[in-house]
Amino acid sequence: MLPKRPRLKTFAYLGPCRYFLTYCTADRHPAFVSSSVVDAVLSQIVRAAAERGFAIIAYCFMPDHAHLLVEGTAPDSDMREFCRLAKQYSGFLYKVRTQRPLWQPSYYDHVLRDEEDTWSVVRYIVENPLVAELAKDADAYPFLGSCVVDKATLILEASCAPRWERRD
């Protein structure tokens, strides 16, 4: 189980900031292996993003976790509230359908600094299923995309970006 991961005490998590998020499934069970599950969960995350003022720049559903790169679109965009609702909405739907919990408590977050390139983080997300040998190329992986640009643009822009080096 993921230990409770506290948020930064000196950061408000409000406004037009970019966040790289990772949500892990309960007991790391392989929830994301079918389009019907991924589509249903993604629709609930998109719902939370619309309600809380977030753009989903990139997402990737691996069998036992999901990566999201999101950006606040308003001064009152609250990342903690977005994450709470995204996990609540999607977790409720999943539990109704499967009778089991979807998510581990908490989540991993990385606040992108001004000097961190958005497309470098997208590259990390896009390459995730390739590194895990779930697909030979990103275009063939069905659980990868964006709510901001089409998949072809996402993959092209990511392929041109330098590799991201996480600085937590």
C-alpha positions as CSV (number, residue, x, y, z in Angstrom):
1,M,0.0,0.0,0.0
2,L,1.2,3.5,-0.8
3,P,2.2,5.3,2.4
4,K,0.4,8.6,3.0
5,R,2.3,11.1,0.9
6,P,1.9,14.6,2.3
7,R,1.6,17.5,0.0
8,L,4.2,20.3,0.2
9,K,3.4,22.5,3.2
10,T,4.6,25.7,1.6
11,F,2.7,25.3,-1.6
12,A,-1.0,26.2,-2.1
13,Y,-1.8,23.8,-5.0
14,L,-4.0,26.6,-6.5
15,G,-4.0,28.3,-9.8
16,P,-2.5,27.8,-13.2
17,C,0.2,25.2,-12.2
18,R,1.1,22.0,-13.9
19,Y,1.2,18.7,-12.0
20,F,2.4,15.2,-12.9
21,L,0.2,12.8,-10.9
22,T,0.3,9.0,-10.4
23,Y,-2.6,7.1,-9.0
24,C,-2.0,3.4,-8.1
25,T,-4.7,0.8,-8.0
26,A,-5.6,-0.9,-4.7
27,D,-3.3,-3.8,-4.0
28,R,-1.7,-2.9,-7.4
29,H,-4.4,-5.0,-9.1
30,P,-4.5,-4.8,-12.9
31,A,-7.6,-2.8,-13.3
32,F,-6.7,-1.1,-16.6
33,V,-6.6,-3.9,-19.2
34,S,-9.8,-3.2,-21.0
35,S,-11.1,-0.3,-23.0
36,S,-14.5,-0.3,-21.2
37,V,-12.8,0.2,-17.8
38,V,-10.3,2.8,-19.0
39,D,-13.0,4.7,-20.8
40,A,-15.3,4.7,-17.8
41,V,-12.6,5.8,-15.4
42,L,-11.2,8.4,-17.8
43,S,-14.7,9.9,-18.2
44,Q,-15.0,10.4,-14.4
45,I,-11.5,12.0,-14.3
46,V,-12.5,14.3,-17.2
47,R,-15.7,15.2,-15.2
48,A,-13.6,16.2,-12.2
49,A,-11.2,18.2,-14.3
50,A,-14.1,20.1,-15.9
51,E,-15.7,20.8,-12.5
52,R,-12.4,22.0,-10.9
53,G,-10.8,23.9,-13.8
54,F,-8.1,21.5,-15.1
55,A,-6.9,20.6,-18.5
56,I,-5.6,17.0,-19.0
57,I,-2.5,17.5,-21.1
58,A,-1.6,13.8,-21.1
59,Y,-2.7,10.5,-19.6
60,C,-1.6,6.9,-19.6
61,F,-3.3,4.0,-18.0
62,M,-0.9,1.2,-17.2
63,P,-2.4,-2.0,-15.8
64,D,-2.0,-1.1,-12.2
65,H,-1.6,2.7,-12.2
66,A,-2.5,5.9,-14.1
67,H,-0.3,8.8,-15.0
68,L,-1.8,12.3,-15.6
69,L,-0.3,15.6,-16.5
70,V,-2.7,18.3,-15.7
71,E,-2.7,22.1,-15.6
72,G,-5.0,24.4,-13.7
73,T,-6.9,26.8,-16.0
74,A,-8.1,29.3,-13.4
75,P,-6.9,31.1,-10.4
76,D,-9.1,28.9,-8.2
77,S,-8.1,25.6,-9.8
78,D,-7.4,23.4,-6.7
79,M,-5.2,20.3,-7.5
80,R,-6.0,18.6,-4.2
81,E,-9.8,19.0,-4.8
82,F,-9.4,17.8,-8.4
83,C,-7.6,14.7,-7.2
84,R,-10.1,14.0,-4.5
85,L,-13.0,14.2,-6.9
86,A,-11.3,12.3,-9.7
87,K,-10.5,9.4,-7.4
88,Q,-13.9,9.6,-5.8
89,Y,-15.9,9.7,-9.0
90,S,-13.9,7.0,-10.8
91,G,-13.6,4.8,-7.7
92,F,-17.3,4.8,-7.0
93,L,-18.1,3.9,-10.6
94,Y,-15.5,1.1,-10.5
95,K,-16.7,-0.3,-7.2
96,V,-20.3,-0.4,-8.4
97,R,-19.3,-2.3,-11.4
98,T,-16.7,-4.7,-9.8
99,Q,-17.4,-4.8,-6.1
100,R,-13.8,-3.9,-5.3
101,P,-11.9,-0.6,-4.6
102,L,-10.1,1.0,-7.5
103,W,-7.5,3.2,-5.9
104,Q,-4.9,3.1,-3.1
105,P,-5.1,5.9,-0.6
106,S,-3.3,9.1,-1.6
107,Y,-1.3,9.6,-4.8
108,Y,2.1,10.8,-6.0
109,D,2.4,14.3,-7.3
110,H,5.1,16.5,-8.8
111,V,4.6,20.2,-9.2
112,L,6.4,21.2,-12.4
113,R,8.7,24.2,-11.9
114,D,8.7,27.0,-14.4
115,E,11.9,25.7,-16.0
116,E,10.5,22.2,-16.5
117,D,9.4,21.5,-20.0
118,T,5.8,20.2,-20.3
119,W,6.6,18.0,-23.3
120,S,9.5,16.4,-21.5
121,V,7.0,15.1,-18.9
122,V,4.7,14.1,-21.7
123,R,7.5,12.1,-23.2
124,Y,8.0,10.3,-19.9
125,I,4.3,9.4,-19.9
126,V,4.1,8.4,-23.5
127,E,7.2,6.1,-23.2
128,N,5.9,4.4,-20.0
129,P,4.0,1.5,-21.8
130,L,7.0,1.1,-24.2
131,V,9.5,0.8,-21.3
132,A,7.1,-1.8,-19.7
133,E,7.0,-3.6,-23.0
134,L,3.2,-3.3,-23.3
135,A,3.5,-1.9,-26.8
136,K,6.2,-1.6,-29.5
137,D,5.2,2.0,-30.2
138,A,3.1,4.6,-28.5
139,D,0.6,4.8,-31.3
140,A,-0.3,1.2,-30.7
141,Y,-1.0,1.6,-27.0
142,P,-4.7,2.2,-26.6
143,F,-4.8,3.7,-23.1
144,L,-2.7,6.8,-23.8
145,G,-3.9,10.2,-24.9
146,S,-4.8,13.8,-24.2
147,C,-7.8,16.0,-23.7
148,V,-5.9,18.9,-25.2
149,V,-4.4,17.6,-28.4
150,D,-4.9,14.6,-30.6
151,K,-2.9,11.5,-30.0
152,A,-0.7,11.9,-33.1
153,T,0.3,15.4,-32.0
154,L,0.9,14.2,-28.4
155,I,3.2,11.5,-29.6
156,L,5.0,13.7,-32.1
157,E,5.6,16.6,-29.6
158,A,6.8,14.1,-27.0
159,S,9.2,12.4,-29.3
160,C,10.9,15.8,-30.0
161,A,11.2,16.7,-26.3
162,P,14.3,16.1,-24.2
163,R,14.1,13.3,-21.6
164,W,12.6,14.5,-18.3
165,E,14.7,14.2,-15.2
166,R,12.6,14.3,-12.1
167,R,13.9,16.6,-9.3
168,D,11.9,15.7,-6.2
